[in-house]
């Protein structure tokens, strides 16, 4: 990517789960140099003192999470920080200096009132919301390539949206997401937390429209995802399982049709720290710098 030039990367929130995963993945690349390990909690300490597995790989000293200073030496900044942090610390000067991929919700929601209601925070960078691109490459690849600010999707919406998108786009089911429908909708969403380190599994139920059959559904998924590098459409009647995506940037999608009720049951699985966070962020970075989308993620 970018010929012989290195991509200089800064990471704020480097000692959190997503930040640590970003570093693990990026250290394996010859075209990336990490120029800033930002951590408010561990400023002044060696990164490898915090994560001993990184000894001799990342012995840099963590610095305070100053986005403005980091933007002066980095080509791109990843912010794996709590809600509100980036909105309070980003401005036009930062974006002029460096591209930014944010792993929080600060720029995912276009409606400021919705953001402030749910997160109980005043949004401090309202003027930048409209220009931010939702970083789901399978849906917004063209926009991501030109973006300066990416709102990296979380693990729940990544798995849910990609699992259902073809059915919604091709109008095969009696259900619509707000953006697709052009109107507000209400859905039932129940997250179950289980004692495992990695994995998000979605099970979605929807009523098929009259006359919709197996071939229509297969064609819809293949027309949207046949050429997608990180989406695997499973074989007939196979269900997605988290154990088969662990450590990867893949989205596995399967479905079965219940002919008794004329309903479809869709399953989707991702690794929440890879495709649900750090891996997708790197996939976005690859697109932003005109590189191979799979670089560092195979």
C-alpha positions as CSV (number, residue, x, y, z in Angstrom):
1,X,0.0,0.0,0.0
2,X,1.2,3.5,-0.9
3,X,4.3,2.2,-2.6
4,X,7.3,2.1,-0.3
5,X,5.8,4.4,2.3
6,X,4.8,3.4,5.8
7,X,1.4,4.2,7.1
8,X,2.0,5.9,10.4
9,X,-0.7,4.9,12.9
10,X,-1.7,6.3,16.3
11,X,-4.0,4.4,18.6
12,X,-5.9,6.1,21.5
13,X,-7.2,3.6,24.0
14,X,-4.3,1.3,23.2
15,X,-4.7,-0.8,26.4
16,X,-8.4,-1.7,26.0
17,X,-9.7,-4.8,24.4
18,X,-10.1,-3.3,20.9
19,X,-7.0,-1.2,21.1
20,X,-4.9,-4.2,22.1
21,X,-6.4,-6.2,19.2
22,X,-5.6,-3.4,16.8
23,X,-2.0,-3.5,17.9
24,X,-1.7,-7.2,17.7
25,X,-2.9,-7.2,14.1
26,X,-1.0,-4.1,13.0
27,X,2.3,-5.3,14.3
28,X,2.3,-8.2,11.8
29,X,2.4,-5.7,8.9
30,X,5.5,-4.4,7.1
31,X,3.7,-1.4,5.8
32,X,2.5,0.0,9.1
33,X,4.4,1.8,11.9
34,X,2.7,2.5,15.2
35,X,3.8,6.0,16.2
36,X,1.6,6.5,19.2
37,X,0.3,4.3,22.0
38,X,-2.3,6.4,23.7
39,X,-3.5,5.4,27.2
40,X,-4.8,7.7,29.9
41,X,-4.7,4.9,32.5
42,X,-1.1,3.8,31.8
43,X,0.6,7.0,30.5
44,X,4.4,6.8,31.2
45,X,4.5,3.0,31.3
46,X,6.0,0.7,28.7
47,X,3.3,-1.1,26.6
48,X,5.0,-4.4,27.0
49,X,4.9,-4.0,30.8
50,X,1.1,-3.9,30.6
51,X,1.0,-6.7,28.0
52,X,4.0,-9.0,28.6
53,X,3.2,-11.0,25.4
54,X,4.3,-7.8,23.5
55,X,7.8,-7.8,25.0
56,X,10.4,-7.1,22.3
57,X,7.5,-6.3,19.9
58,X,6.0,-3.1,21.4
59,X,8.2,-1.7,24.2
60,X,7.1,1.9,23.5
61,X,6.0,4.2,26.3
62,X,2.3,4.9,26.5
63,X,1.5,8.6,26.3
64,X,-1.6,10.5,27.4
65,X,-4.5,10.4,24.9
66,X,-3.9,13.7,23.2
67,X,-5.6,13.4,19.8
68,X,-4.4,16.8,18.6
69,X,-0.7,16.1,19.2
70,X,-1.0,12.5,17.8
71,X,-2.5,13.9,14.6
72,X,0.7,15.8,13.9
73,X,2.8,12.6,13.5
74,X,0.2,10.0,12.4
75,X,-1.4,9.4,9.0
76,X,-4.4,7.8,10.7
77,X,-5.7,7.6,14.3
78,X,-7.8,4.8,15.7
79,X,-9.8,5.8,18.8
80,X,-10.9,2.9,20.9
81,X,-12.3,5.0,23.6
82,X,-15.6,5.5,25.5
83,X,-18.5,7.4,24.1
84,X,-18.0,11.2,24.2
85,X,-14.2,11.1,24.1
86,X,-13.6,11.7,20.4
87,X,-16.4,14.2,20.0
88,X,-14.8,16.3,22.7
89,X,-11.3,16.0,21.2
90,X,-11.7,16.2,17.5
91,X,-11.8,19.3,15.3
92,X,-11.1,20.3,11.7
93,X,-7.4,20.7,12.4
94,X,-7.1,17.1,13.5
95,X,-8.9,15.9,10.4
96,X,-6.7,18.0,8.2
97,X,-3.7,16.3,9.7
98,X,-4.8,12.7,9.9
99,X,-7.7,10.4,9.0
100,X,-9.6,9.1,12.0
101,X,-11.4,5.8,12.6
102,X,-13.5,5.9,15.8
103,X,-14.6,2.7,17.4
104,X,-17.1,4.4,19.7
105,X,-20.7,5.5,18.9
106,X,-19.8,9.2,18.7
107,X,-20.3,9.5,14.9
108,X,-22.5,6.5,14.1
109,X,-25.8,8.1,14.8
110,X,-26.8,11.0,12.5
111,X,-29.6,12.2,14.8
112,X,-28.0,14.1,17.6
113,X,-31.1,14.0,19.8
114,X,-31.1,10.2,19.6
115,X,-27.4,10.1,20.6
116,X,-27.7,12.4,23.5
117,X,-30.8,10.7,24.8
118,X,-29.3,7.2,24.8
119,X,-25.8,8.1,25.9
120,X,-26.7,10.9,28.3
121,X,-24.0,13.1,26.8
122,X,-23.9,16.4,25.0
123,X,-22.3,15.9,21.6
124,X,-19.4,18.3,21.4
125,X,-18.7,17.9,17.6
126,X,-22.2,18.2,16.0
127,X,-20.7,19.9,12.9
128,X,-18.7,16.8,12.0
129,X,-21.5,14.2,12.2
130,X,-22.8,14.7,8.7
131,X,-19.4,14.1,7.1
132,X,-18.7,10.9,9.0
133,X,-19.1,7.7,7.1
134,X,-20.5,4.5,8.7
135,X,-17.7,2.1,8.3
136,X,-19.4,-1.0,7.1
137,X,-17.4,-1.8,3.9
138,X,-19.9,-4.2,2.4
139,X,-22.5,-1.4,2.2
140,X,-20.4,1.8,2.0
141,X,-17.2,0.9,0.3
142,X,-17.2,3.8,-2.1
143,X,-17.8,6.4,0.6
144,X,-15.2,4.9,2.9
145,X,-12.5,5.2,0.3
146,X,-13.0,9.0,0.2
147,X,-13.6,9.6,4.0
148,X,-11.5,11.4,6.6
149,X,-13.7,10.3,9.5
150,X,-15.1,6.8,9.9
151,X,-17.6,5.7,12.5
152,X,-16.6,2.0,12.9
153,X,-19.8,-0.1,13.6
154,X,-20.1,-2.1,16.7
155,X,-20.3,-5.9,16.9
156,X,-24.1,-6.1,17.4
157,X,-25.1,-4.0,14.4
158,X,-22.4,-5.4,12.1
159,X,-23.6,-8.9,12.6
160,X,-27.3,-8.0,12.6
161,X,-27.3,-5.7,9.6
162,X,-25.1,-7.9,7.3
163,X,-27.2,-11.0,8.2
164,X,-30.5,-9.4,7.1
165,X,-29.5,-6.8,4.5
166,X,-30.1,-8.8,1.4
167,X,-33.6,-9.9,2.5
168,X,-34.5,-6.3,3.3
169,X,-33.0,-4.8,0.2
170,X,-34.8,-7.3,-2.1
171,X,-38.0,-6.9,-0.1
172,X,-38.4,-10.6,0.6
173,X,-39.6,-10.2,4.2
174,X,-42.2,-8.2,6.1
175,X,-39.7,-6.1,8.0
176,X,-37.6,-3.0,7.2
177,X,-34.7,-1.2,8.9
178,X,-35.1,2.6,9.3
179,X,-32.6,3.6,6.6
180,X,-33.9,1.1,4.1
181,X,-37.6,2.0,4.9
182,X,-37.1,5.7,5.1
183,X,-39.0,5.8,8.3
184,X,-38.6,5.0,12.0
185,X,-39.2,1.4,13.0
186,X,-39.3,-0.6,16.2
187,X,-37.7,-4.0,16.5
188,X,-37.2,-6.6,19.2
189,X,-33.5,-6.9,20.1
190,X,-32.4,-9.1,23.0
191,X,-28.6,-9.5,23.7
192,X,-27.6,-12.6,25.7
193,X,-24.2,-12.4,27.4
194,X,-22.5,-15.7,27.9
195,X,-19.2,-16.6,29.5
196,X,-17.0,-16.8,26.4
197,X,-14.1,-14.6,25.3
198,X,-15.1,-14.1,21.6
199,X,-18.1,-14.2,19.4
200,X,-21.4,-12.6,18.5
201,X,-24.2,-14.8,17.3
202,X,-27.4,-13.4,15.7
203,X,-30.6,-15.4,15.3
204,X,-33.2,-13.4,13.4
205,X,-36.8,-14.5,12.6
206,X,-38.8,-12.9,9.8
207,X,-42.1,-13.6,7.9
208,X,-41.5,-14.2,4.2
209,X,-43.8,-12.4,1.7
210,X,-46.2,-14.6,-0.2
211,X,-44.7,-16.6,-3.0
212,X,-41.0,-16.2,-1.8
213,X,-39.1,-19.4,-2.0
214,X,-35.6,-20.9,-1.5
215,X,-34.3,-19.8,-4.9
216,X,-35.4,-16.1,-4.3
217,X,-33.5,-16.0,-1.0
218,X,-30.4,-17.7,-2.4
219,X,-30.3,-15.3,-5.3
220,X,-30.7,-12.3,-3.0
221,X,-27.8,-13.2,-0.8
222,X,-25.5,-14.2,-3.7
223,X,-26.3,-11.0,-5.6
224,X,-25.2,-8.9,-2.6
225,X,-22.3,-11.0,-1.2
226,X,-20.9,-13.3,-3.8
227,X,-17.8,-11.1,-4.3
228,X,-17.4,-10.1,-0.7
229,X,-14.1,-11.2,0.7
230,X,-15.2,-11.5,4.3
231,X,-18.7,-12.8,4.0
232,X,-19.2,-16.6,3.8
233,X,-22.6,-17.8,2.8
234,X,-23.0,-21.2,4.4
235,X,-24.3,-24.3,2.7
236,X,-28.0,-25.2,2.7
237,X,-29.4,-25.7,6.2
238,X,-26.1,-24.9,7.9
239,X,-26.3,-22.5,10.8
240,X,-23.6,-20.0,11.7
241,X,-21.4,-20.8,14.7
242,X,-19.0,-18.6,16.6
243,X,-16.3,-21.2,16.9
244,X,-15.7,-21.1,13.1
245,X,-15.1,-17.4,12.9
246,X,-13.0,-17.0,16.0
247,X,-9.8,-15.0,15.3
248,X,-11.0,-14.0,11.8
249,X,-12.6,-11.1,10.0
250,X,-15.3,-13.3,8.5
251,X,-19.1,-13.0,8.8
252,X,-20.7,-16.4,8.5
253,X,-24.4,-16.3,7.4
254,X,-26.8,-19.2,7.2
255,X,-30.6,-19.6,7.0
256,X,-33.3,-22.2,7.1
257,X,-37.0,-21.8,6.0
258,X,-39.8,-23.0,8.2
259,X,-42.4,-23.9,5.7
260,X,-45.0,-24.5,8.4
261,X,-45.1,-20.9,9.4
262,X,-43.6,-19.4,6.2
263,X,-40.8,-17.8,8.2
264,X,-37.1,-17.6,7.7
265,X,-34.6,-18.1,10.4
266,X,-31.2,-16.4,9.7
267,X,-28.1,-16.9,11.7
268,X,-25.0,-14.8,11.6
269,X,-21.7,-15.1,13.5
270,X,-18.6,-12.9,13.8
271,X,-15.6,-12.5,16.2
272,X,-16.6,-9.4,18.2
273,X,-13.0,-8.2,18.5
274,X,-12.2,-8.7,14.8
275,X,-15.0,-8.0,12.4
276,X,-16.9,-6.5,15.3
277,X,-14.1,-4.0,16.1
278,X,-10.4,-4.0,15.3
279,X,-10.5,-6.1,12.1
280,X,-13.2,-4.0,10.6
281,X,-11.3,-0.9,11.5
282,X,-8.3,-2.2,9.7
283,X,-10.5,-3.2,6.7
284,X,-11.6,0.4,6.6
285,X,-8.1,1.7,6.9
286,X,-7.0,-0.5,3.9
287,X,-9.8,1.0,1.8
288,X,-9.0,4.6,2.9
289,X,-5.3,4.2,1.8
290,X,-6.2,2.4,-1.5
291,X,-4.8,-0.9,-0.5
292,X,-5.8,-4.6,-0.6
293,X,-8.9,-4.9,1.6
294,X,-7.6,-8.2,3.0
295,X,-4.2,-6.9,4.0
296,X,-3.3,-8.0,7.5
297,X,-6.6,-9.8,7.9
298,X,-6.1,-13.2,6.1
